[in-house]
Amino acid sequence: MGKLDVNVMRHMSKDDFRVLTAVEMGMKNHHAVPVALVGSIAFGRVARKAATRNLTTLLRFKLVYHDNTKYDGYRLTWSGYDVLALRALCQRGVVASLGSKIGEGKESDVYEAFPGDDEESSLYAIKFHRLGKTSFKAVKTKRDYLEGRHMGNWLNMSRLAAKREWTVLSALHGVQKIRTPRPIDHNRHAVVMSLVSGLTMYQLNDFSRRDPAAVLGECLDVARTLAKRGLVHCDFNEFNLIVDDDEQVTVIDFPQAVSTDHPNAEEFFRRDVNGVLKFFRTKINNSRKGGDDDEHVDLDLDLEDDLFDLRRYAPADPDDPGRLDVSLRAPGYPRGGRRAAAAAAAATGDDDDDDDDPGEEVTDDDDVGEDPSS
């Protein structure tokens, strides 16, 4: 993955952005977009020479990759896709500038951002979804982002993941007993949200200023409340749980959430709960050992067996107005709720065939136009 350098946007002309957008549009039907087609899309005619000049600039900035294995063509790099998303967010007045990277995972990078609204004093967080990283190539089989379709490159799948996370965040924000970042906006593979105060649980070396039992109870309450709303997080662990000084837990990272009616929902729910319990049994208790008085905290983890029973919490009625999986069309949502899901999609104007969909299929071994020399 190339390093994101937003300074290149200062040196790009209007035509540079037009050509970069043309490459994105051409990738709907091409693995590498021919130069003549880029010129035709960008300038309304076959303007090969004009497009070549701009493509040379974009290539120098590492926003496109030159692919001449079969013909003279170009495709977007991750940096190019980042620039297009950031420009759209800047034009909307959502974001004014980008700060430092504050997080990196197997599927995304997270940056601080300064809001475009002068009245907004708090910082934002921008999450760039980057599916297809070398460490997570199996995402096509592990995640249902394509929703039954067979085509999709990593850029398109990242866009779909961001879209799903935005939808889930928008639905969950404000739900009682579930604290999430406030969704601000999204474009392509980028989701803008409020920056949550606190630390992820794995960063907490000790709980000297927090009550471990209270934090554990808060975590389990979140998992249960999600289940009551028809959702299983599926990645509910110390990396996606943020704890503040008041022992309030905020949950993040929702693209992989599934319905409680999913065939594997019970397994996923048990794994989520077990993962949190294991963290508290090991790291938290161990961190309390070795003190001046060799303190050891009993977290009273001999919990009832039905804690792992998803059916105890999950709604049984597919038309239950409190469940969110149907309206969100989460993977595995009850077929009986399809009409409600379709009505919700129509009401929100939801359409998977967005204009910014670079949809030509690539193989798992194919980079997203990343320059091999970078």
Secondary structure as UniProt FT lines:
FT   HELIX           6..11
FT   HELIX           14..26
FT   TURN            27..29
FT   STRAND          33..34
FT   HELIX           35..43
FT   HELIX           48..60
FT   TURN            61..62
FT   STRAND          64..67
FT   STRAND          73..76
FT   HELIX           78..91
FT   TURN            92..93
FT   STRAND          95..104
FT   STRAND          108..115
FT   TURN            118..119
FT   STRAND          124..129
FT   TURN            131..132
FT   HELIX           134..136
FT   TURN            137..138
FT   HELIX           139..142
FT   TURN            145..148
FT   HELIX           154..172
FT   TURN            173..174
FT   TURN            176..177
FT   STRAND          183..187
FT   TURN            188..189
FT   STRAND          190..194
FT   STRAND          199..200
FT   HELIX           201..203
FT   TURN            208..209
FT   HELIX           212..228
FT   TURN            229..230
FT   STRAND          231..232
FT   TURN            238..239
FT   STRAND          241..243
FT   TURN            245..246
FT   STRAND          249..251
FT   TURN            255..256
FT   STRAND          258..259
FT   TURN            260..261
FT   TURN            263..264
FT   HELIX           265..279
FT   HELIX           280..284
FT   HELIX           285..288
FT   TURN            289..290
FT   TURN            292..293
FT   HELIX           305..308
FT   HELIX           310..312
FT   TURN            318..319
FT   TURN            321..322
FT   HELIX           325..328
FT   TURN            331..332
FT   HELIX           335..337
FT   HELIX           338..348
FT   TURN            355..356
FT   TURN            364..365
FT   TURN            372..373
//
